[in-house]
Amino acid sequence: MPRFSKVRGFMGVMGTACLVATLAGAAAWGEAGGAPPARAKAVIELWLAGGPPHTDTFDPKPDAGYDYTGPLKSVIPTNVSGIQIGELLPLLAQQADKYSLIRSMTVGTDSHETAAYMMQTGHPVGDGLVWPCVGAVVGMFKGYDHGYQNPIPPYVVLTQSLGRFSPAGFLGLKYEPFVTGGDPNAERFAVEGIVAAKITDQRQRDRRDLLRALDLLGRAMPNNPRLAEMDNAESKAYELILGDAGKIFDLSQEPAEMRDKYGRNSLGQSCLVARRLVELGVPYVTINNGGWDTHKQHFEAMRRKLPELDQALAALLQDLSDRKLLDTTIVWCRGEFGRTPKVYWEQPWNGGRGHYGRCFSVLVAGGGFQGGRVVGASDARGENVVERPVKVQDLIGSIYELLGIDPNSPLPNPKGLEVQVAPPMETGPGKGRLSEIM
């Protein structure tokens, strides 16, 4: 074996070992006293990075005129009377009884970074704290300190990091997501630290044996407790690499018909991996799907991306339902905001849509969210909320409640401040948690 291969193999194992040791040794930060009864066990988040167009998807406005609809001026009736969605989503139209649409989401900013931070954490910017995202909070309350024993970390991101928008924030590195890297649609899904694309299992075993043969320090100090901790972390790392747990990422175990149903592309196969993960008991999975920031040639992009989303999400909802997992798995699909209802026809945009945080749509399903409902409404052009504005803390607080996490419970932080999991909700008619669909 070449020397650089030995080093690379050693570093890969130790990286996985450190990940396992960090998560397994995370200190308990407190119970969610007074938490509501949990109806959901897991969350699958479809993050459409860049901002999907609400008027071309879940809140179409066919009568708004060509300057608003562009060539996508048709709508599709769904299997729920009175609910229509965009013409490029025919498969999702047949699943409308399984999800609800929030058509009055508002985030109050058109900035990618600010909106993404708010939509991921539920908190506004500028208060001097870097708040944890929903996945990190769920990982803390549902992870290793609360009975979770799976070697797969409790918060997984497929396949690329959301950067600053998927942080553990002030909770620290213990609760950062496990980011898989790789492409689940490739011949072999090369999961960072677990699956090496061009290295066989036998070669991994050979590398493990070589690593142990070179461990002179371990043999010289067999009873050292710190070295024992490292050995335990190494064993857990190899359990992921060579044991049954890591096989969860091996999609060759799925029937070809099932893989075809989800779509033979990165998004479709990521959704299939997400289903496998929640079936295994992983409490939070994010699918990071980019390419939705369509300032230019928007409609050309939508004719590529919307059929992929339609196939993948419809298959996920049906598959979860068939496996009796939808009742306990929340699925939510959104980006940081929507796109401008009015099309930018002028140069250099040539038919694009800009950022739009004033009014946009979110799809929620499962885990206690009712299907076949619409929350809120926008005006005739999809520009303004006219009924039941939904703030991000309302949505995220509702998800926490369905998971049995008290949104008002204290959240520990290094500054010792008295802060809680979610911001206080607004009170009054048509405000606060999404009780109408819970």
MARMIKE-529761 format. One record per residue (C-alpha): residue number from 1; residue in one letter; x, y, z. Coordinates in Angstrom, 2 decimals. Example, Ala and Ser with C-alpha at 12.3 -4.5 7.8 and 13.67 -1.06 7.14 Angstrom:
<pts>
PT	k	r	xx	yy	zz
PT	1	a	12.30	-4.50	7.80
PT	2	s	13.67	-1.06	7.14
</pts>
This chain:
<pts>
PT	k	r	xx	yy	zz
PT	1	m	0.00	0.00	0.00
PT	2	p	1.49	3.42	-0.90
PT	3	r	2.40	5.58	2.08
PT	4	f	-0.09	8.34	1.21
PT	5	s	-2.92	5.78	1.10
PT	6	k	-2.06	4.63	4.63
PT	7	v	-2.15	8.18	5.91
PT	8	r	-5.36	9.01	4.13
PT	9	g	-7.02	5.85	5.43
PT	10	f	-5.85	6.57	8.97
PT	11	m	-7.13	10.15	8.83
PT	12	g	-10.49	9.03	7.46
PT	13	v	-10.96	6.53	10.27
PT	14	m	-9.86	8.99	12.93
PT	15	g	-12.17	11.66	11.51
PT	16	t	-15.11	9.29	11.80
PT	17	a	-13.90	8.18	15.23
PT	18	c	-13.76	11.78	16.44
PT	19	l	-17.28	12.36	15.12
PT	20	v	-18.59	9.31	16.96
PT	21	a	-16.71	10.14	20.15
PT	22	t	-17.93	13.75	20.13
PT	23	l	-21.55	12.81	19.66
PT	24	a	-21.51	9.82	21.98
PT	25	g	-19.86	11.83	24.73
PT	26	a	-22.08	14.89	24.48
PT	27	a	-23.08	16.16	27.92
PT	28	a	-26.77	16.34	28.79
PT	29	w	-27.93	19.96	28.78
PT	30	g	-31.27	19.54	30.49
PT	31	e	-34.65	18.03	29.94
PT	32	a	-37.52	19.76	28.14
PT	33	g	-39.63	20.19	31.24
PT	34	g	-43.32	20.36	30.50
PT	35	a	-42.85	19.16	26.93
PT	36	p	-46.05	18.35	25.02
PT	37	p	-46.75	14.72	24.10
PT	38	a	-44.71	13.75	21.03
PT	39	r	-46.70	12.86	17.93
PT	40	a	-43.70	12.86	15.59
PT	41	k	-40.46	10.91	15.90
PT	42	a	-38.51	12.29	12.95
PT	43	v	-38.24	15.17	10.48
PT	44	i	-37.26	15.21	6.81
PT	45	e	-36.48	18.72	5.63
PT	46	l	-36.30	19.54	1.91
PT	47	w	-34.30	22.74	1.77
PT	48	l	-34.65	24.34	-1.69
PT	49	a	-31.68	26.67	-1.47
PT	50	g	-32.06	29.97	-3.27
PT	51	g	-35.80	30.29	-2.94
PT	52	p	-38.40	28.31	-4.95
PT	53	p	-41.12	30.25	-6.78
PT	54	h	-44.40	30.06	-4.89
PT	55	t	-46.52	31.19	-7.84
PT	56	d	-45.13	28.44	-10.09
PT	57	t	-45.55	25.73	-7.45
PT	58	f	-47.93	25.78	-4.48
PT	59	d	-49.76	29.11	-4.94
PT	60	p	-50.38	29.55	-8.69
PT	61	k	-52.10	32.67	-9.98
PT	62	p	-53.32	31.75	-13.48
PT	63	d	-55.38	34.94	-13.90
PT	64	a	-52.58	37.35	-12.99
PT	65	g	-51.49	37.82	-16.61
PT	66	y	-48.45	36.83	-18.62
PT	67	d	-46.14	39.30	-16.88
PT	68	y	-46.70	37.25	-13.74
PT	69	t	-47.27	33.70	-14.95
PT	70	g	-44.94	33.63	-17.93
PT	71	p	-45.39	30.43	-19.94
PT	72	l	-46.44	28.49	-16.80
PT	73	k	-50.01	29.77	-16.82
PT	74	s	-51.87	26.51	-16.25
PT	75	v	-52.83	24.86	-12.98
PT	76	i	-53.60	21.28	-11.97
PT	77	p	-56.52	20.26	-9.75
PT	78	t	-55.36	18.00	-6.91
PT	79	n	-57.04	15.01	-5.32
PT	80	v	-58.44	17.43	-2.73
PT	81	s	-61.36	19.49	-3.97
PT	82	g	-60.58	23.20	-4.22
PT	83	i	-56.78	22.92	-4.06
PT	84	q	-54.80	23.61	-7.23
PT	85	i	-51.04	23.65	-7.76
PT	86	g	-48.64	24.47	-10.59
PT	87	e	-48.77	22.61	-13.89
PT	88	l	-45.32	21.02	-13.50
PT	89	l	-46.33	19.12	-10.34
PT	90	p	-48.77	16.43	-11.53
PT	91	l	-47.53	13.70	-9.18
PT	92	l	-47.77	15.93	-6.11
PT	93	a	-51.29	16.84	-7.23
PT	94	q	-52.26	13.24	-6.53
PT	95	q	-50.77	13.39	-3.01
PT	96	a	-52.49	16.57	-1.75
PT	97	d	-54.48	14.62	0.82
PT	98	k	-51.15	13.90	2.56
PT	99	y	-49.85	17.48	2.90
PT	100	s	-50.96	20.98	3.76
PT	101	l	-49.87	24.19	2.07
PT	102	i	-48.99	27.37	3.93
PT	103	r	-49.58	30.14	1.40
PT	104	s	-49.00	33.06	3.75
PT	105	m	-45.43	32.52	4.95
PT	106	t	-43.52	35.76	5.46
PT	107	v	-39.94	36.37	6.53
PT	108	g	-39.64	40.13	6.04
PT	109	t	-36.34	40.22	4.15
PT	110	d	-35.10	39.55	0.63
PT	111	s	-31.52	38.80	1.70
PT	112	h	-30.40	35.18	1.24
PT	113	e	-28.25	35.08	4.36
PT	114	t	-30.70	36.80	6.69
PT	115	a	-33.73	34.89	5.45
PT	116	a	-31.93	31.53	5.50
PT	117	y	-30.75	32.13	9.05
PT	118	m	-34.26	33.01	10.18
PT	119	m	-35.89	30.10	8.34
PT	120	q	-33.35	27.65	9.76
PT	121	t	-33.31	28.86	13.36
PT	122	g	-36.66	30.58	13.92
PT	123	h	-34.89	33.59	15.41
PT	124	p	-34.23	37.09	14.07
PT	125	v	-30.72	38.36	13.49
PT	126	g	-28.97	41.05	15.46
PT	127	d	-29.50	39.91	19.05
PT	128	g	-25.84	39.06	19.68
PT	129	l	-26.36	35.28	19.61
PT	130	v	-25.77	32.67	16.92
PT	131	w	-28.81	30.46	17.36
PT	132	p	-28.86	26.74	16.57
PT	133	c	-30.91	25.53	13.64
PT	134	v	-33.86	23.19	14.04
PT	135	g	-31.80	20.09	13.23
PT	136	a	-29.29	20.86	15.97
PT	137	v	-32.03	21.50	18.53
PT	138	v	-33.74	18.24	17.61
PT	139	g	-30.37	16.48	17.78
PT	140	m	-29.91	17.79	21.32
PT	141	f	-33.39	16.89	22.61
PT	142	k	-33.71	13.60	20.72
PT	143	g	-30.05	12.52	20.51
PT	144	y	-27.57	10.50	22.52
PT	145	d	-28.37	12.16	25.83
PT	146	h	-32.02	11.14	25.53
PT	147	g	-31.89	7.46	24.66
PT	148	y	-30.76	7.59	21.03
PT	149	q	-28.31	4.73	20.45
PT	150	n	-27.90	4.55	16.68
PT	151	p	-24.29	4.91	15.44
PT	152	i	-25.61	7.16	12.65
PT	153	p	-25.57	10.71	14.13
PT	154	p	-29.02	12.12	14.99
PT	155	y	-28.75	15.07	12.56
PT	156	v	-27.76	14.22	8.98
PT	157	v	-27.44	16.55	5.98
PT	158	l	-27.63	15.19	2.43
PT	159	t	-25.34	15.90	0.73
PT	160	q	-23.69	19.33	1.03
PT	161	s	-23.51	21.58	4.07
PT	162	l	-25.82	24.56	4.23
PT	163	g	-22.80	26.54	5.44
PT	164	r	-23.72	29.07	8.07
PT	165	f	-27.38	28.09	7.71
PT	166	s	-27.16	24.66	9.33
PT	167	p	-25.12	25.48	12.42
PT	168	a	-25.28	24.23	15.95
PT	169	g	-24.70	27.86	16.90
PT	170	f	-24.03	28.39	20.57
PT	171	l	-24.83	24.72	21.31
PT	172	g	-21.34	23.91	20.03
PT	173	l	-19.70	21.31	17.83
PT	174	k	-21.41	18.42	19.64
PT	175	y	-24.59	19.18	17.72
PT	176	e	-23.27	20.03	14.27
PT	177	p	-24.79	17.92	11.48
PT	178	f	-23.15	14.91	9.91
PT	179	v	-22.77	16.03	6.28
PT	180	t	-22.53	13.07	3.93
PT	181	g	-20.94	14.64	0.86
PT	182	g	-20.98	12.44	-2.22
PT	183	d	-23.86	11.76	-4.58
PT	184	p	-26.46	9.07	-3.76
PT	185	n	-27.15	8.74	-7.48
PT	186	a	-23.56	7.66	-8.18
PT	187	e	-22.65	4.02	-8.67
PT	188	r	-21.44	4.03	-5.07
PT	189	f	-22.57	6.70	-2.62
PT	190	a	-19.27	7.98	-1.22
PT	191	v	-20.34	9.07	2.28
PT	192	e	-17.67	11.17	3.98
PT	193	g	-15.79	9.13	6.56
PT	194	i	-17.90	6.01	5.95
PT	195	v	-17.82	4.97	2.29
PT	196	a	-14.78	5.54	0.09
PT	197	a	-15.81	5.38	-3.56
PT	198	k	-12.85	3.33	-4.84
PT	199	i	-11.89	1.36	-1.73
PT	200	t	-13.34	-2.09	-1.09
PT	201	d	-14.47	-3.32	2.32
PT	202	q	-11.58	-5.77	2.34
PT	203	r	-9.08	-2.97	1.83
PT	204	q	-10.70	-1.07	4.69
PT	205	r	-10.23	-4.14	6.89
PT	206	d	-6.60	-4.35	5.82
PT	207	r	-6.12	-0.69	6.75
PT	208	r	-7.72	-1.30	10.14
PT	209	d	-5.39	-4.24	10.77
PT	210	l	-2.37	-2.15	9.76
PT	211	l	-3.47	0.67	12.05
PT	212	r	-3.73	-1.74	14.97
PT	213	a	-0.37	-3.32	14.16
PT	214	l	1.27	0.11	14.34
PT	215	d	-0.37	0.97	17.67
PT	216	l	2.72	0.50	19.83
PT	217	l	1.55	3.06	22.37
PT	218	g	-1.70	1.20	22.94
PT	219	r	0.12	-2.05	23.61
PT	220	a	2.57	-0.32	25.95
PT	221	m	-0.26	1.28	27.98
PT	222	p	-3.11	-1.27	27.87
PT	223	n	-4.97	0.11	30.88
PT	224	n	-4.85	3.82	30.09
PT	225	p	-8.43	5.16	30.29
PT	226	r	-7.87	7.91	27.67
PT	227	l	-6.52	5.40	25.18
PT	228	a	-9.46	3.13	25.99
PT	229	e	-11.80	5.97	25.03
PT	230	m	-10.00	6.33	21.71
PT	231	d	-10.21	2.58	21.12
PT	232	n	-13.93	2.69	21.80
PT	233	a	-14.35	5.58	19.35
PT	234	e	-12.33	3.68	16.74
PT	235	s	-14.51	0.60	17.18
PT	236	k	-17.65	2.68	16.69
PT	237	a	-16.13	4.33	13.63
PT	238	y	-15.43	0.94	12.07
PT	239	e	-18.95	-0.13	12.97
PT	240	l	-20.09	2.65	10.66
PT	241	i	-17.56	1.84	7.96
PT	242	l	-17.79	-1.96	7.94
PT	243	g	-20.80	-2.83	10.07
PT	244	d	-24.51	-2.88	9.31
PT	245	a	-25.13	0.79	10.21
PT	246	g	-23.17	2.20	7.29
PT	247	k	-25.10	-0.03	4.88
PT	248	i	-28.05	2.31	5.28
PT	249	f	-26.38	4.48	2.60
PT	250	d	-26.08	1.56	0.16
PT	251	l	-28.96	2.08	-2.24
PT	252	s	-28.11	-1.06	-4.16
PT	253	q	-30.12	-2.79	-1.43
PT	254	e	-33.26	-1.08	-2.73
PT	255	p	-35.26	-2.60	-5.62
PT	256	a	-34.57	-0.91	-8.95
PT	257	e	-38.28	-0.10	-9.23
PT	258	m	-38.16	1.86	-5.96
PT	259	r	-35.11	3.84	-7.05
PT	260	d	-36.80	4.61	-10.37
PT	261	k	-39.91	5.77	-8.52
PT	262	y	-37.93	8.43	-6.65
PT	263	g	-36.03	9.51	-9.77
PT	264	r	-32.51	8.64	-10.82
PT	265	n	-30.99	11.96	-9.84
PT	266	s	-29.36	13.39	-6.74
PT	267	l	-32.57	14.84	-5.29
PT	268	g	-34.61	11.72	-5.85
PT	269	q	-32.01	9.38	-4.41
PT	270	s	-31.41	11.74	-1.47
PT	271	c	-35.10	11.49	-0.62
PT	272	l	-34.81	7.70	-0.73
PT	273	v	-31.80	7.79	1.61
PT	274	a	-33.77	10.10	3.92
PT	275	r	-36.59	7.57	4.11
PT	276	r	-34.09	4.83	4.95
PT	277	l	-32.56	6.99	7.68
PT	278	v	-35.82	7.82	9.45
PT	279	e	-36.87	4.18	9.12
PT	280	l	-33.67	3.37	11.00
PT	281	g	-34.59	5.88	13.71
PT	282	v	-32.55	8.98	12.78
PT	283	p	-34.58	11.94	14.13
PT	284	y	-33.57	14.71	11.70
PT	285	v	-32.53	14.64	8.04
PT	286	t	-32.00	17.66	5.81
PT	287	i	-31.84	17.37	2.02
PT	288	n	-30.00	20.38	0.66
PT	289	n	-31.07	20.95	-2.94
PT	290	g	-29.61	24.03	-4.61
PT	291	g	-30.19	25.84	-7.88
PT	292	w	-33.38	27.73	-7.01
PT	293	d	-31.91	31.26	-7.20
PT	294	t	-33.27	31.83	-10.70
PT	295	h	-32.63	35.46	-11.54
PT	296	k	-32.07	34.54	-15.18
PT	297	q	-33.83	32.06	-17.46
PT	298	h	-36.15	31.11	-14.66
PT	299	f	-38.62	29.10	-16.71
PT	300	e	-35.95	27.01	-18.39
PT	301	a	-34.66	26.12	-14.92
PT	302	m	-38.15	25.29	-13.65
PT	303	r	-38.76	22.86	-16.50
PT	304	r	-35.70	20.98	-15.27
PT	305	k	-36.06	21.26	-11.52
PT	306	l	-39.79	21.07	-10.85
PT	307	p	-40.28	17.62	-12.45
PT	308	e	-37.44	16.30	-10.27
PT	309	l	-38.99	17.82	-7.14
PT	310	d	-42.43	16.57	-8.14
PT	311	q	-41.25	12.99	-8.60
PT	312	a	-38.99	12.86	-5.53
PT	313	l	-41.36	14.46	-3.02
PT	314	a	-44.44	12.60	-4.27
PT	315	a	-42.55	9.30	-4.02
PT	316	l	-41.32	10.15	-0.53
PT	317	l	-44.81	10.96	0.76
PT	318	q	-46.30	7.82	-0.78
PT	319	d	-43.45	5.62	0.43
PT	320	l	-43.66	6.95	4.00
PT	321	s	-47.41	6.43	3.95
PT	322	d	-47.12	2.87	2.62
PT	323	r	-44.63	2.02	5.37
PT	324	k	-46.81	3.55	8.11
PT	325	l	-44.11	6.15	8.78
PT	326	l	-45.88	9.32	7.66
PT	327	d	-47.92	9.63	10.85
PT	328	t	-44.67	9.92	12.83
PT	329	t	-42.46	11.73	10.29
PT	330	i	-42.74	15.44	9.59
PT	331	v	-41.87	16.45	6.04
PT	332	w	-41.41	20.12	5.28
PT	333	c	-40.36	21.63	1.98
PT	334	r	-39.30	25.23	1.52
PT	335	g	-36.45	27.62	0.88
PT	336	e	-35.44	30.84	2.54
PT	337	f	-38.15	32.78	0.67
PT	338	g	-40.08	32.80	-2.60
PT	339	r	-39.50	34.53	-5.93
PT	340	t	-40.95	37.77	-7.24
PT	341	p	-44.43	37.13	-8.67
PT	342	k	-43.73	39.59	-11.47
PT	343	v	-41.26	38.30	-14.04
PT	344	y	-38.15	40.29	-14.94
PT	345	w	-38.32	40.20	-18.73
PT	346	e	-35.76	42.95	-19.32
PT	347	q	-32.07	42.38	-19.91
PT	348	p	-29.94	40.98	-18.43
PT	349	w	-32.57	38.81	-16.70
PT	350	n	-34.43	37.62	-19.80
PT	351	g	-37.28	36.07	-17.89
PT	352	g	-36.15	35.73	-14.28
PT	353	r	-37.61	36.06	-10.82
PT	354	g	-35.93	37.86	-7.93
PT	355	h	-35.87	37.29	-4.17
PT	356	y	-39.20	37.62	-2.38
PT	357	g	-39.61	37.33	1.38
PT	358	r	-42.86	39.25	1.78
PT	359	c	-45.10	36.30	0.86
PT	360	f	-44.30	32.70	-0.12
PT	361	s	-45.34	29.08	0.39
PT	362	v	-44.26	26.11	2.50
PT	363	l	-45.44	22.47	2.27
PT	364	v	-45.81	20.47	5.49
PT	365	a	-46.90	16.88	5.92
PT	366	g	-47.00	14.05	8.44
PT	367	g	-46.04	13.79	12.07
PT	368	g	-49.28	15.36	13.29
PT	369	f	-49.78	17.86	10.47
PT	370	q	-53.08	17.20	8.74
PT	371	g	-53.25	16.75	4.99
PT	372	g	-55.49	18.32	2.39
PT	373	r	-55.54	21.79	3.97
PT	374	v	-54.46	25.31	3.01
PT	375	v	-53.31	27.82	5.61
PT	376	g	-53.51	31.51	4.80
PT	377	a	-53.82	33.24	1.47
PT	378	s	-52.03	35.71	-0.78
PT	379	d	-53.56	38.32	-3.03
PT	380	a	-54.51	37.86	-6.68
PT	381	r	-50.90	38.18	-7.82
PT	382	g	-49.18	36.40	-4.95
PT	383	e	-47.49	39.60	-3.80
PT	384	n	-48.95	40.16	-0.34
PT	385	v	-50.38	38.11	2.49
PT	386	v	-54.09	38.82	2.86
PT	387	e	-55.06	36.10	5.34
PT	388	r	-53.33	34.49	8.34
PT	389	p	-49.69	35.63	8.08
PT	390	v	-47.38	32.85	9.30
PT	391	k	-44.09	33.85	10.91
PT	392	v	-41.14	31.51	11.00
PT	393	q	-41.38	31.08	14.78
PT	394	d	-44.99	29.93	14.34
PT	395	l	-43.95	27.21	11.91
PT	396	i	-40.83	26.04	13.74
PT	397	g	-42.56	26.22	17.12
PT	398	s	-45.31	24.00	15.73
PT	399	i	-42.73	21.45	14.57
PT	400	y	-41.12	21.44	18.01
PT	401	e	-44.47	20.84	19.66
PT	402	l	-45.27	17.90	17.39
PT	403	l	-41.88	16.42	18.29
PT	404	g	-42.64	16.77	21.98
PT	405	i	-40.13	19.59	22.45
PT	406	d	-41.45	22.49	24.51
PT	407	p	-40.73	25.65	22.47
PT	408	n	-40.63	27.59	25.73
PT	409	s	-38.09	25.36	27.45
PT	410	p	-34.73	26.89	28.41
PT	411	l	-31.90	26.55	25.93
PT	412	p	-28.43	26.45	27.50
PT	413	n	-25.79	28.77	26.16
PT	414	p	-22.22	29.70	27.11
PT	415	k	-23.22	33.23	28.12
PT	416	g	-25.59	31.91	30.76
PT	417	l	-28.47	33.93	29.33
PT	418	e	-32.08	33.02	30.00
PT	419	v	-33.20	32.07	26.50
PT	420	q	-35.71	29.55	25.22
PT	421	v	-35.89	27.16	22.28
PT	422	a	-38.23	29.29	20.14
PT	423	p	-39.18	32.98	20.31
PT	424	p	-42.48	33.72	22.04
PT	425	m	-45.36	33.32	19.65
PT	426	e	-47.74	36.12	18.82
PT	427	t	-51.15	35.84	20.40
PT	428	g	-54.61	36.61	19.10
PT	429	p	-56.93	35.27	16.40
PT	430	g	-55.08	33.94	13.35
PT	431	k	-51.69	34.12	14.99
PT	432	g	-49.28	31.75	16.69
PT	433	r	-48.86	28.01	16.23
PT	434	l	-50.45	26.23	13.29
PT	435	s	-53.24	24.76	15.40
PT	436	e	-55.61	24.66	12.43
PT	437	i	-53.61	21.84	10.84
PT	438	m	-52.23	20.14	13.98
</pts>
